[in-house]
Amino acid sequence: MNEPNLIHDLLIVGGGINGAGIARDAAGRGLSVLLVEQDDLASHTSSASTKLIHGGLRYLEYGEFRLVREALIERERLWRMAPHIIWPLRFVLPQTQSPRPAWMVRLGLFLYDHLGGRDELPGTDTIALGETVYGDGLKDADGKAFVYSDCWVEDSRMVVLNARDAAEHGADIRTRTRLLDARRDGDTWVATIEGDAGIETVHARALVNAAGPWVADVIGRTGANRSERGVRLVKGSHLVVPKLYEGDHAFMLQNPDRRIVFAIPYEGKYTLVGTTDEPWEGAPAKAQISEGETDYLLKTANRYFTRQLSRADIAWSYAGIRPLYDDQAGSASAVTRDYVLDLDAGDDRAPMLSIFGGKITTYRKLAEHAMAELAPYFPTVRSAWTAGADLPGGDMDDFERFLAHLTQDHSEVAPNLLRRLARAYGTRVDRILAGGLGEDLGGGLFTAEVDYLVAQEWAKTAEDVLYRRSKLGLHVPEGTEARLSAYLAAK
């Protein structure tokens, strides 16, 4: 509960990557922050990504040079901040079915390698598919391909770790808490929120609208319909299917319609295939893959790989709505992935900053830009600090070296389990292992881990644990979810 007459510096609406990132940045500068999220952290767009930290190679085709440069610079910076949940991937770009001439693709990759600078990631190679392991599993392995670098990220964990760091800098993070309305009272916002404690009135000097697909809805709840910025909702969907090929590399697959689809190693025994770009009509809501999207992704995979897929092979699917800034582009694929910050303020009017667009790779820079917009209202705020600051659990030089030491110290724990825990929690894994693992609820999900997720990462339901804090839902045996739900209910 809030103390009577307590005024927060920032009230942030939205617990996706942008809201959590801004909360972390602001709290670390000494501002008092209250973040409210109507569902779970990362429960919508931020857990439904293709799970890449990347510059966005295809965005060069649309002239998004500023965005690509910023993202490329952020790519290795984020990797250094969180090497437990981010790691490099090599991407194979076959030219066997390319609608673009090879010279054009190679030119784009040259820009990609040099536009933002690279310190550690290897540059682009040109290969003959049939002479390397990269051709294994492809229908047509006789042609040429380019191989370039990007990074993988556990997207929903990235959100949670930003929220965790924000909380450790003093932010108040409240999930399952909805903004009902907000109004200006001079230079202060008076907002009504509803959560576990019921309906409550809170006060803040500034309102940050990071509600993603609900950004326009939040503007409406403030009565401030003046924004000239528009949001265009685009659905992206993914399939999880049995492994299509061996190896740790990913593929960028080019389709005849010039759209691209990724095939990426996923959770050991699967391949992740996505994404789509389908306009979303109507009010934002929980998204599901459509029949047409399913057909499109299956057709793409079957065009390239020897292992042919049908609907019966789909292990899981997920979909999310991307809240893109509406630049009036003709097609959903061409809509800018750049972000726009809209500041609604004036003399003696409390500021509201609304976030349109954005992508997970550029969330940290977006947060810095958001703080630059708000800085005039907080003249004593500290300077930017997140560029060299590790995320929780990320204070290690090298993940494999860290895991080797951890394995020596905890030989009693199964190696596969230890690797999974180290990947999820990094150097904080000892907080789970210290008192013993407890009861196995199924598939290597022990009560010590669940207790940590409840106490430190705002997990409240089985879905929170099995599909956002982890992807154990793809692996645990039947009955685990029921046992987990019962355990959570008893806490």
Secondary structure, DSSP 8 states (H G I E B T S, - for coil): ---TT-EEEEEEE--SHHHHHHHHHHHHTT--EEEE-SSSTT-SGGGSS--EE---GGGGGGT-HHHHHHHHHHHHHHHHH-TTTEEEEEEEEE-TT-SS-HHHHHHHHHHHHHSS--SSS---EEEEGGGSGGGTTBS--SSEEEEEEEEEE-HHHHHHHHHHHHHHTT-EEESS-EEEEEEEETTEEEEEEEETTEEEEEEEEEEEE--GGGHHHHHHHTT-TT----EEEEEEEEEEEE--SSSS-EEEEE-TTS-EEEEEEETTTEEEEE---EE--SS-------HHHHHHHHHHHHHHBSS---GGG--EEEEEEEEEE----SSGGGS---EEEEEEEETTEEEEEEEEE--GGGHHHHHHHHHHHHGGG-TT-----GGG---TT---S-HHHHHHHHHHHTTTS-HHHHHHHHHHHGGGGHHHHTT----B-STT-BHHHHHHHHHHS---SHHIIIIIS--GGGTS-TTHHHHHHHHHHH-
